[in-house]
Amino acid sequence: MGARVCLIHTLPSLAPLFSSLAPGSLELRHVVDEPLLERIRRRGRVEPVDVDRLAAHVELAFDVGAAAVLVTCSNLSGCVDDLPDHQRPRVLPIDRPMLEEAARRGGRVVVLATNFGTLEPTRQSLRAVGPTLDPQMRLVEHAFDAFRQGDYAKHDRLLIEAIAELESSADTIVLAQASMARVVDQLSQAQRAKVLSSPHLALARLEELARAHAVVS
């Protein structure tokens, strides 16, 4: 049996996505809290009550033996730094490995998001790991609504069109949300070389984190 980890989602469709991508060395448990994201979207910002709710999910994950936790919602990435001291070392925000790679590459970075509320948290997280970067932020309008309605074809088409428009002017294109990773296999080889998405990078880091903390699982 692999190391037990817990993934905290705000979109139900991400649970099967991550289950299909996870290495066999990980035993996955999932928490799905769709109302948490909806509340943040309606409010237009993250508040301390959201950190408290995330902390409760993390504590539950620890209670069932999770060695590490992955927060798959980019809107909640900034909340991880505000979690209680005993939780933070074992919790990974989904976009951190991806943004660290973008900072390592440098050059002209464009961040694509389908959810408006993800843009500013991603900008702040990217500047935290790459202070000299001046990323261009771009919203792919209507794509997130299509995704939530199950119109994945429209979501993918809008996102692929945006990537095609940017590939000649960007050195790196960051897909700010895990839900956007579904289009990577539909891109050309040249486009894939420029595009960074979070799931694979995050799962690799989560495996390392779980191994490091397996003694307390």
C-alpha positions in Angstrom: 0.0 0.0 0.0 1.3 3.4 -0.9 1.6 6.5 1.2 -1.9 7.9 2.0 -2.5 11.5 0.9 -5.6 13.6 0.7 -6.6 16.0 -2.1 -8.9 18.9 -1.3 -11.0 20.0 -4.3 -13.6 22.7 -5.0 -14.6 21.2 -8.3 -16.0 17.6 -8.3 -14.5 16.8 -11.7 -11.0 17.1 -10.4 -11.2 14.0 -8.2 -11.3 11.6 -11.1 -8.7 13.6 -13.0 -6.2 13.4 -10.2 -7.0 9.7 -9.5 -6.1 9.0 -13.1 -2.8 10.9 -13.0 -1.6 9.8 -9.5 1.4 7.4 -9.3 0.8 4.0 -7.8 2.9 4.9 -4.8 0.1 7.1 -3.5 -3.1 6.1 -1.9 -5.6 8.9 -2.5 -8.4 10.2 -0.4 -10.6 13.1 -1.7 -12.5 16.0 0.0 -14.8 17.9 -2.4 -16.1 21.3 -1.1 -17.8 23.0 -4.1 -19.7 25.5 -1.9 -16.4 26.9 -0.6 -15.4 28.1 -4.1 -18.9 29.4 -4.8 -18.8 31.5 -1.7 -15.4 32.9 -2.6 -16.6 33.6 -6.2 -19.7 35.5 -4.9 -17.7 37.5 -2.4 -14.9 38.2 -4.8 -12.2 37.5 -2.3 -10.9 35.1 0.3 -11.6 35.7 4.0 -10.3 34.2 7.2 -13.4 32.0 7.4 -12.2 30.3 4.3 -8.9 29.5 5.9 -10.7 28.1 8.9 -12.8 25.8 6.6 -9.7 24.7 4.8 -7.9 24.0 8.1 -10.9 21.8 9.2 -10.6 19.7 6.0 -6.8 19.4 6.5 -7.3 18.2 10.1 -9.8 15.7 8.9 -7.3 14.4 6.4 -4.7 14.0 9.1 -7.2 12.2 11.3 -7.6 9.5 8.7 -3.9 9.0 8.3 -2.9 11.3 5.4 0.8 12.0 5.4 0.4 15.0 3.1 -2.4 17.1 1.7 -2.7 18.7 -1.8 -5.1 21.7 -2.1 -6.1 21.6 -5.8 -8.0 24.9 -5.9 -5.7 27.8 -7.0 -8.1 30.3 -5.2 -7.1 28.7 -2.0 -3.3 28.6 -2.6 -2.7 31.7 -0.5 -4.6 30.2 2.4 -2.0 27.5 2.9 0.4 30.0 4.4 -2.2 31.0 6.9 -2.9 27.5 8.2 -1.9 26.5 11.7 1.8 25.9 12.2 1.4 22.1 12.7 -0.5 21.8 9.3 1.6 23.9 7.0 4.6 21.7 6.5 2.4 18.8 5.2 0.1 20.9 2.9 1.0 21.7 -0.7 -0.9 24.3 -2.8 -1.5 23.0 -6.3 0.3 25.8 -8.2 3.5 26.1 -6.2 5.7 23.6 -8.1 4.4 25.0 -11.4 5.0 28.6 -10.5 8.5 27.8 -9.2 9.2 26.3 -12.6 7.9 29.4 -14.4 10.2 31.5 -12.2 13.1 29.3 -13.0 12.5 29.7 -16.7 12.0 33.4 -16.5 11.5 35.5 -19.7 8.0 36.5 -20.9 5.5 34.7 -18.7 1.7 34.8 -19.5 -0.8 33.5 -16.9 -4.0 32.1 -18.4 -7.0 31.6 -16.1 -10.7 30.8 -16.8 -11.9 31.9 -13.4 -11.4 35.7 -12.8 -10.9 35.1 -9.1 -7.8 33.0 -9.8 -5.8 35.8 -11.5 -4.7 37.9 -8.6 -3.9 35.1 -6.2 -1.8 33.5 -9.0 0.0 36.8 -9.7 0.8 37.2 -6.0 2.1 33.6 -5.7 4.2 34.0 -8.9 5.8 37.2 -7.7 6.5 35.6 -4.3 8.7 32.9 -6.0 9.9 35.1 -8.8 10.1 38.7 -7.6 11.7 40.0 -10.9 8.9 38.6 -13.0 6.3 40.8 -14.6 3.7 38.3 -15.7 0.9 39.2 -18.2 -2.4 38.0 -16.8 -5.1 36.9 -19.2 -8.7 35.7 -18.6 -10.2 33.3 -21.0 -13.8 34.5 -20.9 -16.7 32.1 -20.8 -14.5 29.0 -20.5 -15.1 28.4 -16.8 -18.8 28.7 -17.2 -18.6 26.1 -20.0 -16.6 23.8 -17.8 -19.0 24.0 -14.9 -21.9 23.3 -17.2 -20.1 20.2 -18.6 -19.5 21.7 -22.0 -15.9 20.6 -22.1 -15.6 21.0 -25.9 -16.3 24.7 -25.6 -14.0 25.1 -22.7 -11.2 23.4 -24.5 -11.7 25.3 -27.7 -11.6 28.7 -26.0 -8.5 27.8 -24.1 -6.7 26.3 -27.1 -7.5 29.4 -29.1 -6.0 31.6 -26.4 -2.9 29.6 -26.2 -2.5 29.8 -30.0 -2.8 33.6 -29.9 -0.1 33.8 -27.3 2.5 31.2 -28.3 4.5 33.5 -30.5 4.8 36.3 -27.9 5.3 34.3 -24.7 8.2 32.2 -23.5 6.1 30.4 -20.9 2.3 30.1 -20.7 1.0 29.2 -17.2 -2.3 27.4 -16.9 -3.5 28.8 -13.6 -6.1 26.2 -12.7 -5.8 22.4 -12.5 -9.0 22.1 -14.5 -7.2 23.6 -17.5 -4.7 20.8 -17.7 -7.1 18.7 -19.8 -6.2 20.6 -22.9 -2.4 19.9 -22.8 -2.7 16.6 -24.8 -4.5 18.5 -27.5 -1.7 21.0 -28.1 1.1 20.8 -30.6 4.5 19.7 -29.5 5.8 23.3 -29.8 2.9 24.6 -27.7 3.4 21.9 -25.0 7.0 23.0 -24.7 5.8 26.5 -23.6 2.9 25.5 -21.5 3.0 24.7 -17.8 0.1 23.0 -16.0 -0.1 22.1 -12.3 -1.3 18.5 -11.8 1.8 16.4 -12.8 4.2 18.7 -11.1 2.1 18.9 -8.0 1.7 15.2 -7.7 5.4 14.6 -8.0 6.0 17.1 -5.2 3.2 15.6 -3.1 4.8 12.2 -3.4 8.1 13.6 -2.0 6.2 15.4 0.8 4.3 12.2 1.7 7.5 10.2 1.8 9.1 12.8 4.1 6.2 12.8 6.5 5.2 9.1 6.3 6.5 8.6 9.8 3.6 10.7 11.2 0.9 9.3 8.9 
